[in-house]
Amino acid sequence: MGLKNSSSFKKTYVTILSADAKFVIRCDGDEEGAVARELTKGINAGKTIYEKHYDELEGTITSVQYVSKEMGDKTVNQIEVAMSDSDSDFVLQIPWSTRVRDHFIKRIVNVDFTKPVSIKLFKDKEKGTCVMNIRQDGVTVPMAFTKNNPMGIPQPTKKVVKGVDTYDYTEVEEFLYQELQKVTDKVHMMK
């Protein structure tokens, strides 16, 4: 019988800093490449944290799931995308209530999960908003649902609230959630 020491598995969590269109990993302030940022919201407002910023993630997607977590006095809803490459495993956390979620879901349904992907963030030149692009085999993965070819995605419902036009995205969000569940099932079945 051979004796072995087990090492603990550590996941690296990657978040998105939409304002800068960067992938972010928290780190210690003395690490090479660390960037200081002061938190402006929540119970930690005013606290300085350190992060490493990246433009692109590459790897093979090993799982995709919708996650709802209690964090303090609020519920955080997000998509967690587990990925691995030749020397690391990481989890990309995509906030649910963002346009980046839309870009991700509309492309991920067309990904071949047996092959690696490259996920890139950048700023839209006209709107200044954060945009996500997914590439596989050197080409951009096309969106499954577009304005010209909606493929069943509902449109937001226009309502007037206190004399102001507002839009209800409930049906759109439910549609995207159901598409994400199909992706989750597809990736799970491949294991």
C-alpha positions in Angstrom: 0.0 0.0 0.0 1.4 3.4 -1.0 1.1 6.4 1.3 0.1 9.7 -0.1 -0.4 13.2 1.2 -3.5 14.8 -0.1 -3.5 18.4 -1.1 -6.5 20.6 -0.6 -8.2 21.7 -3.8 -8.5 25.4 -4.1 -10.8 27.1 -6.6 -9.8 30.5 -7.9 -12.9 32.7 -8.1 -13.0 35.2 -11.0 -15.4 38.1 -10.9 -16.2 40.8 -13.4 -15.5 44.5 -12.9 -17.9 45.9 -15.4 -16.8 49.5 -15.1 -13.4 48.6 -16.5 -14.4 45.5 -18.5 -12.0 43.3 -16.7 -11.9 39.9 -15.1 -10.8 40.2 -11.5 -9.1 37.8 -9.0 -8.7 39.1 -5.4 -5.1 38.9 -4.1 -2.8 40.2 -1.4 -1.5 43.8 -1.8 2.1 42.6 -2.0 1.6 40.3 -5.0 3.0 41.3 -8.4 0.4 42.9 -10.5 -1.9 43.8 -7.6 -4.2 46.8 -8.1 -5.8 48.6 -5.2 -9.5 49.4 -5.4 -11.7 51.0 -2.8 -15.1 49.4 -2.3 -18.0 51.9 -2.7 -21.0 49.9 -1.8 -22.3 47.6 0.9 -21.1 47.0 4.4 -17.5 47.1 3.3 -17.8 50.6 1.6 -14.5 52.4 2.1 -12.4 49.2 2.5 -9.4 48.9 0.2 -9.0 45.5 -1.6 -6.3 44.2 -4.0 -7.0 42.5 -7.3 -5.3 41.3 -10.4 -7.1 42.4 -13.6 -7.3 40.4 -16.8 -8.9 40.9 -20.3 -9.4 37.3 -21.2 -10.1 33.8 -19.8 -9.2 30.6 -21.6 -10.1 27.0 -20.7 -12.5 24.2 -21.1 -15.9 24.7 -19.4 -16.6 21.9 -17.0 -19.9 23.1 -15.5 -22.4 26.0 -15.7 -25.0 26.7 -13.1 -27.3 29.3 -11.7 -26.6 30.0 -8.0 -28.5 32.0 -5.4 -26.6 32.8 -2.2 -27.4 34.7 0.9 -24.7 37.3 1.6 -25.5 39.3 4.7 -28.9 40.8 4.4 -29.3 40.3 0.6 -29.5 37.5 -1.9 -26.9 37.4 -4.7 -27.9 35.6 -7.9 -25.3 34.7 -10.4 -24.1 32.2 -13.0 -21.0 30.2 -12.0 -18.9 28.8 -14.9 -16.3 26.3 -13.8 -13.4 26.2 -16.2 -10.0 24.4 -16.3 -6.9 24.7 -18.4 -3.6 22.8 -18.3 -2.5 24.0 -14.9 -5.5 25.6 -13.0 -9.2 25.5 -12.2 -11.3 28.5 -11.8 -14.9 29.7 -11.4 -16.2 32.7 -13.3 -19.0 34.4 -11.5 -21.4 36.4 -13.7 -23.9 38.6 -11.9 -27.5 37.7 -12.9 -28.8 41.2 -13.3 -26.3 42.5 -15.9 -26.1 42.7 -19.7 -23.0 40.5 -19.5 -25.4 37.7 -18.4 -27.3 38.2 -21.6 -24.2 38.1 -23.8 -23.0 35.0 -22.0 -26.3 33.0 -22.3 -27.0 34.1 -25.9 -23.5 32.6 -26.9 -23.0 29.7 -24.5 -25.9 27.8 -26.1 -23.8 27.5 -29.2 -20.6 26.3 -27.5 -19.1 22.8 -28.1 -18.2 21.8 -24.5 -15.6 19.3 -25.6 -13.3 22.1 -26.8 -11.7 25.1 -25.0 -13.1 28.6 -25.3 -11.7 32.1 -24.9 -13.9 34.6 -23.1 -13.0 38.2 -23.5 -14.4 41.4 -22.0 -14.3 44.8 -23.6 -16.0 48.2 -23.7 -18.7 48.9 -26.3 -17.2 51.9 -28.2 -20.6 53.7 -28.5 -22.3 52.9 -25.2 -19.3 52.4 -23.0 -20.9 49.3 -21.5 -19.1 46.0 -20.7 -19.5 43.4 -23.5 -18.6 39.7 -23.4 -17.4 37.8 -26.4 -16.8 34.0 -26.6 -14.5 32.5 -29.2 -13.9 28.8 -30.0 -11.6 27.4 -32.7 -10.4 30.9 -33.5 -13.9 32.3 -34.4 -16.5 34.2 -32.5 -19.3 31.9 -31.2 -22.5 33.4 -32.7 -25.4 34.6 -30.6 -28.4 32.2 -30.7 -30.9 35.0 -30.0 -30.6 38.3 -31.8 -32.9 41.3 -32.6 -33.2 40.1 -36.3 -33.5 36.4 -35.3 -35.0 36.2 -31.8 -35.6 32.4 -31.9 -38.4 32.7 -29.3 -37.0 35.1 -26.9 -39.8 37.4 -25.6 -39.6 41.1 -25.7 -39.9 43.2 -22.6 -43.4 44.5 -21.7 -43.9 48.2 -21.7 -45.8 49.6 -18.7 -46.6 53.1 -17.5 -45.8 53.5 -13.8 -46.6 56.9 -12.2 -46.8 58.4 -15.7 -43.4 57.1 -16.7 -42.7 54.4 -19.3 -41.0 51.4 -17.8 -40.1 48.0 -19.1 -40.8 44.6 -17.4 -38.2 42.0 -18.2 -39.7 39.1 -16.2 -40.6 37.0 -19.3 -37.1 37.7 -20.9 -35.3 36.7 -17.7 -37.4 33.5 -17.3 -36.6 32.6 -21.0 -32.9 33.2 -20.4 -33.0 31.2 -17.1 -34.6 28.2 -19.0 -31.9 28.4 -21.7 -29.2 28.4 -19.0 -30.8 25.3 -17.5 -30.6 23.5 -20.8 -26.9 24.4 -21.0 -26.4 23.2 -17.4 -28.0 19.9 -18.3 -26.0 19.5 -21.5 -22.6 20.1 -19.7 -23.6 17.8 -16.8 -24.6 15.0 -19.2 -21.1 15.1 -20.8 -19.4 14.2 -17.5 
